[in-house]
């Protein structure tokens, strides 16, 4: 039987932009996928790994969709830090939506 265990978003229900008034990565024109240590938000994947039952994560599949602030589709591909966390959580498969609408299914260790 399959079940959805958790649903998470970046940061929390209150946007980090509301909390701090700005995005440090945008402020310094940091390209997407780089310098996530500047970000005060916690990614959805990180929130899921932190909150999930470790027993249920082993061999599980995580589904990721990304959206930009303007509502347009962003790549759901996990960043390097999230990929590390997914591997360590023993999640077996990552399914994410790409900007072109394609669905990618891959093991965390195979994400480039």
C-alpha positions in Angstrom: 0.0 0.0 0.0 1.2 3.5 -0.9 0.5 6.5 1.2 1.4 10.2 1.3 3.2 10.7 4.6 4.1 14.4 4.4 3.6 17.4 2.3 6.0 20.3 2.7 6.9 23.7 1.2 10.0 25.8 1.4 10.3 27.8 4.6 6.9 27.6 6.3 3.3 28.8 5.7 4.6 32.4 6.0 7.0 33.3 3.2 10.5 34.1 4.2 10.3 37.3 2.2 7.6 38.4 4.6 9.7 37.5 7.6 12.9 39.2 6.4 11.6 41.5 3.7 14.1 40.2 1.1 15.8 37.2 -0.4 19.6 37.3 0.1 20.3 35.3 -3.0 18.2 37.6 -5.2 19.7 40.6 -3.5 23.2 39.5 -4.7 22.0 38.2 -8.1 23.1 34.6 -7.2 22.2 32.2 -10.0 19.6 29.5 -9.3 21.2 26.4 -7.9 24.1 28.2 -6.2 25.0 29.6 -2.8 22.1 28.1 -0.9 24.0 28.8 2.4 22.8 32.4 2.0 19.2 31.3 2.0 17.5 31.5 5.4 14.6 29.2 4.2 14.6 25.5 4.7 13.8 23.6 1.5 10.7 21.3 1.3 12.9 18.2 0.9 14.9 19.2 4.1 11.6 19.7 6.0 10.3 16.4 4.9 13.5 14.5 5.9 13.6 16.3 9.3 9.9 15.5 10.1 9.4 12.0 8.5 9.5 8.7 10.3 13.0 7.3 9.4 11.5 3.8 9.0 9.0 5.0 6.4 11.7 6.9 4.5 13.8 3.9 3.8 13.1 2.9 0.2 10.4 5.6 -0.2 9.8 7.9 -3.1 9.7 11.7 -2.8 7.8 13.9 -5.3 9.0 17.4 -5.9 7.5 20.3 -7.9 9.0 23.8 -8.0 7.4 27.2 -8.6 9.0 30.6 -8.9 7.7 33.6 -6.9 5.7 34.7 -9.9 3.9 31.3 -10.1 5.8 30.0 -13.1 7.2 26.5 -13.1 10.7 26.1 -11.7 12.8 22.9 -11.8 12.0 20.5 -9.0 15.5 19.1 -9.2 16.9 18.9 -5.6 19.9 21.1 -4.8 23.2 19.5 -3.8 22.4 19.8 0.0 19.0 18.3 -0.5 20.4 15.4 -2.6 22.8 14.6 0.3 20.0 14.6 2.8 17.8 12.4 0.5 20.7 9.9 0.1 21.3 9.8 3.9 17.6 9.3 4.6 17.8 6.2 2.3 15.0 7.5 0.0 15.1 5.2 -3.0 13.6 7.4 -5.7 13.1 11.1 -6.5 10.4 12.1 -8.9 10.5 15.8 -10.0 9.0 18.0 -12.6 11.3 20.0 -14.9 10.6 23.4 -16.3 9.6 21.9 -19.7 7.0 19.8 -17.9 8.9 16.5 -18.2 8.8 14.1 -15.2 12.2 12.8 -14.1 12.4 9.6 -12.0 15.8 8.9 -10.6 17.7 7.6 -7.5 19.1 10.4 -5.4 22.7 9.2 -6.1 22.1 9.6 -9.9 21.1 13.2 -9.9 23.7 15.3 -11.6 
